[in-house]
Each structure stands twice: as structure tokens, then as C-alpha cells.
């Protein structure tokens, strides 16, 4: 630990976050962090339990004089998205997350995801639990698992164990906003078998790749125009198709359905005589793609270089038809709230292996009807191409409630503290609140959190001063609940 990090960790929120970052905790690998939280809470003498899916529920009695006031649950998820930059040697199953401090910004220096989503929410809740000087009602704190994968932690939590009437989710990314609703979503798997065909003996093998895009969160960043590397790769392959005959050996785009793909590559085979014309056409399209993303695509790179052959080859037509015709991006904007995406999808992962194409897509929507329609589009495309399409991992939306006492209290608290009104909104992302509010209709909930950016990408960053502001805000909210 550097002296700079030591100085930051004098603040207990950052000390807890640092400890979290030392424990591998990608989705599906939460046993270590769950056991850590369980034992940590026991060490404080708090009532704590770990359920069968590794969620951890902690209870803290009200501070003196606050007994009988409405109880509050704080909630955050303990898993993180595991993404790393190209060429970075990092094993998320055993390596700790390395911090880089640059002024008021905490990141990994662009190497890997930081895990502030939602490790900083966990750290905020831990600091509340251990602070013996705070004024607060009875508290429950729920740390869930698998939020970034399938929400199975929230889905399998026994809501009858929850007695709080108020819930504060700590999984938002802008400190002057109060979230009061979120969309639902689901995963779609699309499969297609392509016709295998050997390549002529005089052909050579090349790797075509796209890298350097910004990527980001498949919901909260879908409207920012950052480009999907897999679709850019498909456009490059169409250009290849326009200039010569070729075969497709393998393809990979993206690595996680909840992250906008930053990189993609394919192995192709063609006659060496076609390379000069193809290279020129690819270079021209590369410049055009940079022009389309003049802000976020400045680091875009296209590489076309000879490589070793792969074991099987296919005609590219069906594969390119599937990738280019599958819906991706914004489907519909919200008609009432300007600038808010209502329905979208993210073509997050694409793999062509041994002649089979597998695409993994995340659909998000505030409306079940539009979510269903997007899946129907994909299903019909699969039938046309003689493939198949399946949905899974459905999660519910969290509906905005016009009459929320907790929201009004938080608005008033923010105005009193900072002299301005907070922004009230719903978000185009899935939050676990949907599972709790769906089964506990009377639940009054909000979501807040410190300023973070570029979730689900190696450029993820957290504003240090905003974390301190968010902790102050949370403490005053808890002190104000009557």
C-alpha cells in the first residue's frame, strides 16, 4: 500500500473499499467476500446471517432515543464485473484490484474494472454499521450476490426476513440524483450453425481486429454513442466480402453481455493476391469509423495481419447476416422524460467456434410489451436463418411511485445540506429494488450513490470527494427519519 493510499484509507469508507478490493469477488465467485462480511459483522457483535445463496443480512439496533422510528434497510451487491484492457495480465479469481489515485479520482489506471459497482456501496453500508456515534433507527443491511449476472441473490432473498418499511439502495452513480425507478430486462441467447467449407491450399490466414473503443455499461451508457466493436468488425468483414472471396474461421466480440463491446476480432482466409486491395479498403473504412465516433472513437484501431490457421472454416454470409440484423442499441426513447431511454438491447457477446455462432444479448425495458417485441424480432430472425433463440435471466422493473415519503425526505435533506434541489429520475438499468418492491408492495425505496463513471469497463473511475459527500448525505438521511 502506497503512502497516498494509506492517507486515503484513514477514511473508513475507503479502508473498507480497499479491503473489498483485496478479495476476488466477480459474479459467481462471492464466497470469499460473503464470508468476509459475515465474520466482520460478527466481530462487531451485530446480528448477522448468511443464506443459502451467500447473501448476507446484518441488523443493527436503533441508536438511543430512535427506537420505534421507521426502520431502514441499506442494500448493495457484493459482486463485480470483471473486465480488463487488452494485454493486461490479471486473474480476477485470485488477483487483488490495484488502485491508482489521480487527484480526486480513484481508478485502476485503465487496467481493469475497479469494482466500485458496487463495492463502494458495500463500503458505505459497512461504515454506517460500525459507526457508534450516528443517530439512526433500526437498521438492516443486505449484501447480495450475482447482481451483475442474473440477480439470483435478490431473487432468492427471503423478503419475509425483511421488516424495514424504507429501503435505500446504494448502487447509483451520480451524487446529486435520487433514483426512484428502474427498468426490467432479460438475457437472450441466439445460436446459428454455418455451413463449413475448407479453404483452398494457396490461401493464407489473417486476423482482423477492432480495438480501442470506450465501451461502458450496457444500460446506463447505451445512449452515449460509443459504438459496438462487434458491429464495427461485421462492417469490416462486409467490406472484405465486397472485395474478394473469403472464409471465416473464428470470431469473438465482447466478453460480457452487460458491457458494450470494446474489442472484437475474427480469423479469415483469402488469397494473398487480394490482400493489397483489401488492406486499402479496410484502412478507408477505419478512417470513416473514426469519423463516426470523433469523440469516443479517437483510439479506435483496426489491425489486419497474417496469423496461424484455425481448425474449421465457414461461408461468412449467414454469420454476417445474423450479427448485422440482430437489434442493437436504442429501440425506443421515453415519451415523457426527455433524454431517458425506454427500451434497448446490447449485443454484448458474439462467438464463432467450430462453425457455430453464439450471440448473447441483454434486453432492457421499462415496458414488458416492448421487451417482448424485441425478443420476437430476434426469434423471427433466428427462424429465417434456421437458427434458434432462447430467453433467460428475466428480472422485474421497479415502478416509480408518485407518493413517496422517503423520496421527499431525501429531497428536503439534500436541499438543506447543499442548497440546491437534487434530480429525481428513473434509470435505464436494472436494480435489485425491483425484486424487493415486487414482493413487498408497501416498500418505499430510493437509490443513491457517489459519482462514478465507465462502469463495466477498465476505465471505471470513482470521485473521492463525492464518496465523502455521499456518506455525509446518507448519515443525515438516517438521522432525519422519524
Order of alpha helices (4+ residues) and beta strands (2+ residues): alpha-alpha-alpha-beta-beta-beta-beta-beta-alpha-beta-alpha-beta-beta-beta-beta-beta-alpha-beta-beta-beta-alpha-beta-alpha-beta-beta-beta-alpha-beta-alpha-beta-alpha-beta-beta-beta-alpha
